[in-house]
């Protein structure tokens, strides 16, 4: 990040946190489907169906929440001047 503007750093963090949110959502979908399949097919004895629209909405939501959390977490650090912060440390 040496030489990058605050906007570039913020964009990098937002993208990183968005990917983390997307990965968390995908992991949740996979684990939830793995846990639900035996219950639906073996216990309830019904046909297993997967709602792709709900999955897409969940993944978009987790990525968006990750990006917002990353932007909020990074905004405070980026609001300070680097030289003053380094002198204090």
C-alpha positions in Angstrom: 0.0 0.0 0.0 3.0 2.3 0.0 2.3 5.2 -2.3 -1.4 4.4 -2.7 -4.0 7.1 -2.2 -6.6 6.8 0.6 -9.3 6.0 -2.0 -7.2 3.2 -3.5 -6.6 1.7 0.0 -10.3 1.9 0.8 -11.2 0.3 -2.5 -8.7 -2.6 -1.8 -10.1 -3.2 1.7 -13.7 -3.0 0.5 -12.9 -5.6 -2.2 -11.1 -7.8 0.2 -13.9 -7.7 2.8 -16.5 -8.3 0.0 -14.7 -11.4 -1.0 -14.5 -12.6 2.6 -18.3 -12.0 2.9 -18.8 -13.9 -0.3 -16.7 -16.8 0.9 -18.6 -16.8 4.3 -21.9 -16.9 2.5 -20.8 -19.7 0.2 -19.5 -21.7 3.1 -22.8 -21.2 4.9 -24.8 -22.3 1.9 -22.7 -25.4 1.5 -22.9 -26.4 5.1 -26.6 -25.6 5.4 -27.4 -27.6 2.3 -25.3 -30.5 3.5 -27.1 -30.4 6.9 -30.6 -30.0 5.3 -30.4 -32.6 2.6 -30.5 -35.7 4.9 -33.3 -34.2 7.0 -35.4 -33.4 3.9 -34.9 -36.6 2.0 -34.5 -39.2 4.8 -36.6 -37.8 7.7 -39.4 -36.0 5.8 -39.1 -38.2 2.7 -39.7 -35.4 0.3 -38.0 -34.2 -2.9 -34.9 -32.1 -2.4 -35.0 -28.8 -4.2 -32.5 -26.0 -4.2 -33.6 -22.4 -4.5 -30.9 -20.7 -6.5 -32.6 -17.3 -6.2 -32.3 -17.4 -2.5 -28.7 -18.5 -2.7 -27.9 -15.6 -5.0 -29.6 -13.2 -2.6 -27.8 -14.6 0.4 -24.4 -14.4 -1.4 -25.1 -10.8 -2.5 -26.2 -9.9 1.0 -23.1 -11.3 2.7 -20.8 -9.7 0.2 -22.5 -6.3 0.7 -22.4 -6.6 4.4 -18.7 -7.5 4.3 -18.0 -4.5 2.1 -19.9 -2.2 4.4 -18.1 -3.5 7.4 -14.7 -3.2 5.7 -15.5 0.4 4.7 -16.5 1.3 8.2 -13.5 -0.4 9.8 -11.1 1.2 7.3 -12.6 4.7 7.3 -11.5 5.4 10.9 -7.9 4.3 10.2 -7.7 6.3 6.9 -9.0 9.5 8.5 -5.7 9.9 10.4 -2.6 11.4 9.0 0.1 8.7 8.6 3.1 10.8 9.8 1.4 11.8 13.1 0.4 8.3 13.8 3.8 6.9 13.1 5.4 9.6 15.4 3.1 8.5 18.3 4.0 4.8 18.0 
